[in-house]
Amino acid sequence: MQYSTALSDGLLALACLTCVAVIGTARKRYGEGDQPALFCALLGFLLPAAAASVGVMRYGVDSDWQAAHLWLSQASKFLALPLLGAAALALGRGWAWSRPNWGRIVLGLCAFFELFRQMNLLDDYRLLLNLATLLLILYAGAVQWPRRLPLAAAATVVGLFLLAGLAVGTEGFIGPLRRVDLFHGLLTPAYPLLAWLLLNLPGSAKIADLGENPVKTL
């Protein structure tokens, strides 16, 4: 058993579940145009919450949970994070994308995953997809200028994800600490900060109320 990893996974699961609860409650304040984006954001937090929860079982209870943990971890990398990036873009720009178009985004992500899996290029695809997603999050914060807090939050989220994914990773040790535990430790504050960012982006209804940019409906 890897009890330190079970603990770090448990903290990550709690952080993501808190994001789910906060966004689920906040959805009531948003208009119909923003509901699909917020629903996809919920999915983007639920998948890593599920992966981390199963990780607690795998590392702290029974290693037979390994297959389920690996599957959910893969879903978090290739589906959850891109959905959070797309939600940040839509809410940041005030674009109201229809439910069918959000469905196409989900299906497209699944199709590209399978395509690159067949081509044995999943690692390259994951890197490009994650970098593109982080750029969307940073852009969503940057377009709120002169409001500085959203940009600072976006930059911090991007920095934490980059540090976790590129500098730390999940294999081996850094001194006495497992890299996977540091990886979880960096993501634990990153997800709540990302949830805060999403809820502090204007969304289509708020932009329309302010009489700013017109809503873009797809």
ABEGO torsion letter per residue (X at the ends): XBAAAAAAAAAAAAAAAAAAAAAAAAAAABBAAAAAAAAAAAAAAAAAAAAAAAAAAAAAABAAAAAAAAAAAAAAAAAAAAAAAAAAAAAAAGBBBBAAAAAAAAAAAAAAAAAAAAAGAAAAAAAAAAAAAAAAAAAAAAAAOABAAAAAAAAAAAAAAAAAAAAAEABEBBEABBAAAAAAAAAAAAAAAAAAAAAABAEAAAAAAAGBBBBBBX
